[in-house]
Amino acid sequence: MSTLHTGRIAEQKALSYLLEQGLKLVCQNYYCRLGEIDLIMREGNYLVFIEVRSRSNIKFGDGIASVTYAKRQKIIKTTSHYLLKHKVQERNPVRFDVISIDGSSGHITWLKDAFNADY
């Protein structure tokens, strides 16, 4: 199975899980020249930008550990693009979450407020 296909399956699992938790889908796979956001959802007043990671082998760390500083910066820049393009007002709080899915067990770990950016 290709990495892209595995990633799409993980995103669908994460989306189903988050919908069950009461979040509302705003956008899936937002692309711009700066990068991609896997899921954009709303939880209460928060606009939540979610990175989904799947690992078939946790020998080198779980999916959460794989979100490097460079990846976080790319997500933050892509988020800025989204907020400007969609004219999201500054008073709406933003949160960055990471969902990690263990490929062998299917276990989902949801790290809320995994990192932040100053807006």
C-alpha positions in Angstrom: 0.0 0.0 0.0 1.4 3.4 -0.9 2.3 6.1 1.7 -0.3 8.4 0.1 -3.1 5.7 0.4 -2.1 4.9 4.0 -2.2 8.6 4.8 -5.6 9.1 3.3 -6.9 6.1 5.3 -5.4 7.6 8.5 -7.0 11.0 7.8 -10.4 9.3 7.4 -10.0 7.5 10.7 -8.9 10.7 12.4 -11.9 12.6 10.9 -14.4 9.9 12.0 -12.9 10.0 15.5 -13.0 13.8 15.8 -16.5 14.0 14.5 -17.5 11.4 17.3 -15.8 13.8 19.8 -18.1 16.6 18.7 -15.8 18.6 16.4 -17.3 20.0 13.1 -15.5 19.7 9.8 -14.6 22.9 8.1 -12.1 21.7 5.4 -10.2 18.6 4.6 -6.8 18.7 2.8 -6.4 22.4 2.4 -3.6 23.0 -0.1 -1.7 26.2 -1.0 1.8 26.8 -2.3 3.1 26.9 1.3 1.9 23.4 2.3 -1.1 21.4 3.3 -3.4 21.1 6.4 -4.9 17.7 6.8 -8.0 18.7 8.7 -9.5 22.1 9.7 -12.3 21.7 12.3 -14.2 23.7 14.7 -14.5 22.9 18.4 -16.6 25.6 20.2 -15.0 28.9 19.4 -11.7 27.3 18.3 -10.7 26.8 14.7 -8.5 23.7 15.0 -5.8 22.9 12.5 -4.9 19.2 12.7 -1.9 17.3 11.4 -2.6 13.5 11.1 0.3 11.1 11.4 0.3 7.3 11.0 3.2 5.1 11.9 3.3 1.4 11.0 6.4 0.9 13.2 7.0 3.0 16.3 10.7 2.0 16.6 11.6 5.6 15.7 8.9 7.2 17.7 5.2 7.7 17.3 3.4 10.0 14.8 3.4 12.9 17.3 7.2 12.8 17.5 7.5 13.0 13.8 6.0 16.5 13.6 9.4 18.3 13.5 10.1 22.0 14.0 10.2 22.5 10.2 6.9 20.7 9.8 5.3 22.9 12.5 6.6 26.0 10.8 5.1 24.9 7.5 1.7 24.2 9.1 1.8 27.7 10.8 2.6 29.4 7.5 -0.1 27.4 5.7 -2.6 28.3 8.5 -1.7 32.0 8.1 -2.5 31.7 4.4 -5.9 30.0 5.2 -6.8 32.7 7.7 -6.0 35.5 5.3 -7.7 33.9 2.3 -10.9 33.1 4.3 -10.9 36.4 6.2 -11.0 34.7 9.6 -11.2 37.4 12.3 -8.4 37.6 14.9 -10.8 37.2 17.7 -11.4 33.6 16.7 -8.9 31.5 18.7 -6.8 29.0 16.7 -5.4 25.7 18.0 -2.9 23.2 16.5 -3.5 19.6 17.3 -1.8 16.4 16.2 -3.6 13.0 15.8 -1.3 10.0 15.8 -2.6 6.6 14.6 -0.7 3.4 15.3 -0.8 1.5 12.0 -0.6 -1.9 13.6 -3.2 -1.5 16.5 -5.2 1.4 15.1 -4.9 3.2 18.4 -5.6 6.9 18.1 -3.7 9.5 20.2 -5.1 13.1 20.1 -2.7 15.7 21.3 -4.6 19.0 21.7 -2.7 22.2 21.5 0.4 20.3 20.4 2.2 23.5 19.5 1.4 27.2 19.1 2.0 30.3 17.0 1.5 33.9 18.0 -1.1 35.6 15.9 
